[in-house]
Amino acid sequence: MLQITIPNVYFHLAMIYVILRHNGVDLGKMDFLGELNFEKP
């Protein structure tokens, strides 16, 4: 079930992002990706 759910969630988030951008909301890539935490090994 999780194999279907995760791509479905990402699809809907991407569509919300596209609709907001189309309607003039000033969003950048980092607004879509969120905070990225890179850990050093």
QUISULCOR-V953793 format. One line per field, one symbol per residue. psi: psi as a letter, one per 20 degrees, with the letter a starting at -180 (. if undefined). burial: I if it has 16 or more other ideal C-beta (glycine too) atoms within 10 Angstrom, else O. Layout:
psi=???
burial=???
This chain:
psi=hhhhgghgghghghhgggggghjjpnqahhhghappoppp.
burial=OOOOOOOOOOOOOOOOOOOOOOOOOOOOOOOOOOOOOOOOO
